[in-house]
Amino acid sequence: MKEEEFQKKVINKLDGIDKRLKNIEEKLDNIENAMNSISEDVEDEDDYESDDTSTPEPEGNNITGILPPHKNIKGYI
């Protein structure tokens, strides 16, 4: 009887370990899918930023063209 009980305990432990491993694999798959999605988004963003339609970067401290003129902005042009 003792050997059968021991075998059942071992089998139960192995089943528990198997379930945890499957859970970990599922979580890793979810992480991999999320990373792939982020990578695709970054590639799409890089493609978008490389278009000639993007706004030019301001030179120096010149903020003309970045903010619309407004009477509440100090030093508005």
DSSP file (Angstrom, degrees, kcal/mol; ACC not computed):
  #  RESIDUE AA STRUCTURE BP1 BP2  ACC     N-H-->O    O-->H-N    N-H-->O    O-->H-N    TCO  KAPPA ALPHA  PHI   PSI    X-CA   Y-CA   Z-CA
    1    1 A M     >        0   0    0      0, 0.0     4,-2.3     0, 0.0     5,-0.2   0.000 360.0 360.0 360.0 -39.6    0.0    0.0    0.0
    2    2 A K  H  >  +     0   0    0      1,-0.2     4,-2.3     2,-0.2     5,-0.1   0.888 360.0  50.5 -64.5 -38.3    2.7    2.4    0.8
    3    3 A E  H  > S+     0   0    0      2,-0.2     4,-2.4     1,-0.2    -1,-0.2   0.893 110.2  50.2 -67.4 -38.5    4.4    2.1   -2.5
    4    4 A E  H  > S+     0   0    0      2,-0.2     4,-2.3     1,-0.2    -2,-0.2   0.903 111.2  48.8 -65.7 -41.1    1.1    2.7   -4.3
    5    5 A E  H  X S+     0   0    0     -4,-2.3     4,-2.5     2,-0.2    -2,-0.2   0.909 110.9  50.7 -64.1 -41.7    0.4    5.8   -2.2
    6    6 A F  H  X S+     0   0    0     -4,-2.3     4,-2.5    -5,-0.2    -2,-0.2   0.918 109.9  49.8 -61.2 -43.9    3.9    7.1   -3.0
    7    7 A Q  H  X S+     0   0    0     -4,-2.4     4,-2.6     1,-0.2    -2,-0.2   0.896 110.4  50.4 -63.2 -40.1    3.4    6.5   -6.7
    8    8 A K  H  X S+     0   0    0     -4,-2.3     4,-2.7     2,-0.2    -1,-0.2   0.911 110.7  49.3 -63.9 -42.0    0.1    8.4   -6.5
    9    9 A K  H  X S+     0   0    0     -4,-2.5     4,-2.5     2,-0.2    -2,-0.2   0.913 112.1  48.1 -63.2 -42.0    1.8   11.3   -4.7
   10   10 A V  H  X S+     0   0    0     -4,-2.5     4,-2.6     2,-0.2    -2,-0.2   0.923 112.3  48.7 -64.1 -43.9    4.5   11.4   -7.3
   11   11 A I  H  X S+     0   0    0     -4,-2.6     4,-2.5     1,-0.2    -2,-0.2   0.910 111.5  49.8 -63.0 -42.4    2.0   11.3  -10.2
   12   12 A N  H  X S+     0   0    0     -4,-2.7     4,-2.3     2,-0.2    -1,-0.2   0.910 111.3  48.9 -62.9 -42.0    0.0   14.1   -8.6
   13   13 A K  H  X S+     0   0    0     -4,-2.5     4,-2.5     2,-0.2    -2,-0.2   0.926 111.9  48.7 -62.1 -44.5    3.1   16.2   -8.1
   14   14 A L  H  X S+     0   0    0     -4,-2.6     4,-2.6     1,-0.2    -2,-0.2   0.887 110.2  51.5 -64.4 -38.2    4.1   15.7  -11.7
   15   15 A D  H  X S+     0   0    0     -4,-2.5     4,-2.4     2,-0.2    -1,-0.2   0.912 110.5  49.2 -63.4 -41.4    0.6   16.6  -12.9
   16   16 A G  H  X S+     0   0    0     -4,-2.3     4,-2.2     2,-0.2    -2,-0.2   0.909 111.9  48.0 -63.3 -42.1    0.9   19.8  -10.9
   17   17 A I  H  X S+     0   0    0     -4,-2.5     4,-2.5     2,-0.2    -2,-0.2   0.904 110.6  52.1 -64.3 -41.2    4.3   20.6  -12.3
   18   18 A D  H  X S+     0   0    0     -4,-2.6     4,-2.3     2,-0.2    -2,-0.2   0.910 109.3  49.4 -61.8 -43.1    2.9   19.9  -15.8
   19   19 A K  H  X S+     0   0    0     -4,-2.4     4,-2.2     1,-0.2    -1,-0.2   0.914 111.8  48.6 -63.2 -42.6    0.0   22.3  -15.3
   20   20 A R  H  X S+     0   0    0     -4,-2.2     4,-2.5     1,-0.2    -2,-0.2   0.897 110.5  51.0 -65.0 -39.4    2.3   25.0  -14.1
   21   21 A L  H  X S+     0   0    0     -4,-2.5     4,-2.7     2,-0.2    -1,-0.2   0.908 109.8  49.7 -64.4 -40.9    4.7   24.5  -17.0
   22   22 A K  H  X S+     0   0    0     -4,-2.3     4,-2.3     2,-0.2    -1,-0.2   0.898 110.8  50.5 -63.6 -39.2    1.7   24.8  -19.4
   23   23 A N  H  X S+     0   0    0     -4,-2.2     4,-2.2     2,-0.2    -2,-0.2   0.913 111.3  47.9 -63.8 -42.7    0.6   28.0  -17.7
   24   24 A I  H  X S+     0   0    0     -4,-2.5     4,-2.6     2,-0.2    -2,-0.2   0.907 110.7  51.4 -64.3 -42.2    4.1   29.4  -18.0
   25   25 A E  H  X S+     0   0    0     -4,-2.7     4,-2.3     1,-0.2    -2,-0.2   0.901 109.8  50.2 -61.7 -40.4    4.3   28.4  -21.7
   26   26 A E  H  X S+     0   0    0     -4,-2.3     4,-2.2     2,-0.2    -1,-0.2   0.915 111.2  48.2 -64.4 -42.6    1.0   30.2  -22.3
   27   27 A K  H  X S+     0   0    0     -4,-2.2     4,-2.4     1,-0.2    -2,-0.2   0.903 110.9  50.8 -64.9 -40.1    2.2   33.3  -20.5
   28   28 A L  H  X S+     0   0    0     -4,-2.6     4,-2.7     2,-0.2    -2,-0.2   0.890 109.1  51.5 -64.2 -38.5    5.5   33.3  -22.5
   29   29 A D  H  X S+     0   0    0     -4,-2.3     4,-2.6     2,-0.2    -1,-0.2   0.910 109.8  49.9 -62.8 -41.5    3.4   32.9  -25.7
   30   30 A N  H  X S+     0   0    0     -4,-2.2     4,-2.3     2,-0.2    -2,-0.2   0.908 111.7  48.0 -63.4 -41.2    1.4   35.9  -24.7
   31   31 A I  H  X S+     0   0    0     -4,-2.4     4,-2.6     2,-0.2    -2,-0.2   0.916 111.6  50.2 -64.5 -42.7    4.5   37.9  -24.0
   32   32 A E  H  X S+     0   0    0     -4,-2.7     4,-2.4     1,-0.2    -2,-0.2   0.912 110.8  49.2 -62.5 -42.5    6.0   36.9  -27.3
   33   33 A N  H  X S+     0   0    0     -4,-2.6     4,-2.3     2,-0.2    -1,-0.2   0.904 111.5  49.4 -63.6 -40.6    2.8   38.0  -29.1
   34   34 A A  H  X S+     0   0    0     -4,-2.3     4,-2.6     2,-0.2    -2,-0.2   0.910 111.2  49.2 -64.8 -41.6    2.8   41.3  -27.3
   35   35 A M  H  X S+     0   0    0     -4,-2.6     4,-2.6     2,-0.2    -2,-0.2   0.898 111.0  49.8 -65.3 -39.7    6.5   41.9  -28.2
   36   36 A N  H  X S+     0   0    0     -4,-2.4     4,-2.4     2,-0.2    -1,-0.2   0.904 111.0  50.0 -63.8 -40.5    5.8   41.0  -31.9
   37   37 A S  H  X S+     0   0    0     -4,-2.3     4,-2.3     2,-0.2    -2,-0.2   0.919 111.8  47.3 -63.9 -43.7    2.9   43.4  -31.9
   38   38 A I  H  X S+     0   0    0     -4,-2.6     4,-2.6     2,-0.2    -2,-0.2   0.908 110.8  52.5 -63.5 -41.5    5.0   46.2  -30.4
   39   39 A S  H  X S+     0   0    0     -4,-2.6     4,-2.3     1,-0.2    -2,-0.2   0.908 109.9  48.1 -61.4 -42.1    7.8   45.5  -32.9
   40   40 A E  H  X S+     0   0    0     -4,-2.4     4,-2.6     2,-0.2    -1,-0.2   0.902 110.8  51.5 -64.9 -40.3    5.3   45.8  -35.7
   41   41 A D  H  X S+     0   0    0     -4,-2.3     4,-2.5     2,-0.2    -2,-0.2   0.907 110.2  48.9 -62.7 -41.3    3.9   49.0  -34.3
   42   42 A V  H  X S+     0   0    0     -4,-2.6     4,-2.7     2,-0.2    -2,-0.2   0.911 111.4  49.3 -65.2 -42.2    7.5   50.4  -34.1
   43   43 A E  H  X S+     0   0    0     -4,-2.3     4,-2.3     2,-0.2    -2,-0.2   0.913 112.0  48.5 -62.9 -41.7    8.2   49.4  -37.7
   44   44 A D  H  X S+     0   0    0     -4,-2.6     4,-2.3     2,-0.2    -2,-0.2   0.898 111.6  50.1 -63.8 -39.5    5.0   51.0  -38.8
   45   45 A E  H  X S+     0   0    0     -4,-2.5     4,-2.9     2,-0.2    -2,-0.2   0.898 109.1  51.2 -65.7 -40.4    5.9   54.2  -36.8
   46   46 A D  H  X S+     0   0    0     -4,-2.7     4,-1.5     2,-0.2    -1,-0.2   0.907 110.6  49.1 -62.6 -41.0    9.3   54.2  -38.4
   47   47 A D  H  < S+     0   0    0     -4,-2.3     4,-0.3     2,-0.2    -2,-0.2   0.905 112.9  48.0 -63.1 -40.7    7.7   54.0  -41.8
   48   48 A Y  H >< S+     0   0    0     -4,-2.3     3,-1.3     1,-0.2    -2,-0.2   0.911 111.1  49.9 -66.9 -42.5    5.3   56.8  -40.9
   49   49 A E  H 3< S+     0   0    0     -4,-2.9    -1,-0.2     1,-0.3    -2,-0.2   0.756 102.7  61.3 -69.6 -23.3    8.1   59.0  -39.6
   50   50 A S  T 3< S+     0   0    0     -4,-1.5    -1,-0.3    -5,-0.2    -2,-0.2   0.549  80.5 109.7 -82.0  -5.1   10.2   58.5  -42.7
   51   51 A D  S X  S-     0   0    0     -3,-1.3     3,-1.0    -4,-0.3    -3,-0.0  -0.355  75.6-128.6 -66.6 151.2    7.5   60.1  -44.9
   52   52 A D  T 3  S+     0   0    0      1,-0.2    -1,-0.1    -2,-0.0    -3,-0.1   0.570 100.2  76.7 -75.9  -8.6    8.2   63.5  -46.4
   53   53 A T  T 3   +     0   0    0      2,-0.1    -1,-0.2     3,-0.0    -4,-0.1   0.483  69.3 112.9 -81.5  -2.0    4.9   64.8  -45.0
   54   54 A S  S <  S-     0   0    0     -3,-1.0    -5,-0.0    -5,-0.1    -4,-0.0  -0.328  78.2-100.2 -70.6 154.7    6.3   65.0  -41.5
   55   55 A T        -     0   0    0      1,-0.1    -1,-0.1    -2,-0.0    -2,-0.1  -0.480  41.7-105.9 -74.9 144.1    6.7   68.5  -40.0
   56   56 A P        -     0   0    0      0, 0.0    -1,-0.1     0, 0.0    -3,-0.0  -0.367  33.9-110.6 -69.5 149.1   10.2   69.9  -40.0
   57   57 A E        -     0   0    0      1,-0.1     2,-0.1    -2,-0.1     0, 0.0  -0.585  35.8-111.0 -77.0 139.2   12.1   70.0  -36.7
   58   58 A P        -     0   0    0      0, 0.0     2,-0.5     0, 0.0    -1,-0.1  -0.393  28.4-128.6 -69.4 149.6   12.6   73.5  -35.3
   59   59 A E    >   -     0   0    0      3,-0.1     3,-1.6    -2,-0.1     2,-0.1  -0.851  62.7 -31.3-102.6 134.1   16.2   74.8  -35.3
   60   60 A G  T 3  S-     0   0    0     -2,-0.5     0, 0.0     1,-0.2     0, 0.0  -0.342 118.9 -30.1  64.7-137.0   17.7   76.2  -32.1
   61   61 A N  T 3  S+     0   0    0     -2,-0.1     2,-0.6     2,-0.0    -1,-0.2   0.229  96.9 128.1 -99.8  13.2   15.3   77.9  -29.8
   62   62 A N    <   +     0   0    0     -3,-1.6    -3,-0.1     1,-0.2     0, 0.0  -0.590  28.5 174.4 -74.9 114.2   13.0   79.0  -32.5
   63   63 A I    >>  +     0   0    0     -2,-0.6     3,-2.1    -5,-0.1     4,-1.1   0.329  31.9 131.2-102.9   8.1    9.5   77.9  -31.5
   64   64 A T  B 34 S+a   67   0A   0      1,-0.3    -2,-0.0     2,-0.2    12,-0.0  -0.408  76.1  19.4 -61.0 128.9    7.7   79.7  -34.4
   65   65 A G  T 34 S+     0   0    0      2,-0.6    -1,-0.3    -2,-0.1    -2,-0.1   0.221 108.3  81.4  95.4 -14.9    5.4   77.2  -36.1
   66   66 A I  T <4 S+     0   0    0     -3,-2.1    -2,-0.2     1,-0.2    -3,-0.1   0.918  97.0  32.6 -85.2 -49.5    5.2   74.8  -33.2
   67   67 A L  B  < S-a   64   0A   0     -4,-1.1    -2,-0.6     3,-0.0    -1,-0.2  -0.855  88.0-116.8-107.9 141.5    2.7   76.7  -31.1
   68   68 A P        -     0   0    0      0, 0.0     2,-0.1     0, 0.0    -2,-0.0  -0.481  44.3 -93.7 -70.7 147.0   -0.2   78.7  -32.5
   69   69 A P        +     0   0    0      0, 0.0     2,-0.3     0, 0.0     3,-0.0  -0.394  55.6 171.2 -61.2 134.6    0.0   82.4  -31.6
   70   70 A H    >   -     0   0    0      3,-0.2     3,-1.5    -2,-0.1     6,-0.2  -0.995  41.0-130.1-148.9 141.0   -2.1   83.0  -28.6
   71   71 A K  T 3  S+     0   0    0     -2,-0.3     5,-0.1     1,-0.3     4,-0.1   0.716 106.3  57.9 -68.3 -19.0   -2.4   86.1  -26.4
   72   72 A N  T 3  S+     0   0    0      2,-0.1     2,-0.6    -3,-0.0    -1,-0.3   0.520  84.9  92.7 -88.7  -4.3   -1.8   84.1  -23.2
   73   73 A I  S X  S-     0   0    0     -3,-1.5     3,-1.2     1,-0.0    -3,-0.2  -0.802  82.2-123.4 -91.1 122.6    1.6   82.8  -24.3
   74   74 A K  T 3  S+     0   0    0     -2,-0.6    -2,-0.1     1,-0.3    -3,-0.0  -0.398  93.3  14.5 -65.6 136.7    4.4   85.1  -23.1
   75   75 A G  T 3  S+     0   0    0      1,-0.2    -1,-0.3    -4,-0.1    -4,-0.1   0.768  86.1 176.1  73.1  26.6    6.6   86.4  -25.9
   76   76 A Y    <         0   0    0     -3,-1.2    -1,-0.2    -6,-0.2   -12,-0.0  -0.360 360.0 360.0 -68.7 148.1    4.1   85.4  -28.6
   77   77 A I              0   0    0     -2,-0.0    -1,-0.1    -7,-0.0    -2,-0.0   0.422 360.0 360.0 -92.1 360.0    5.1   86.4  -32.0
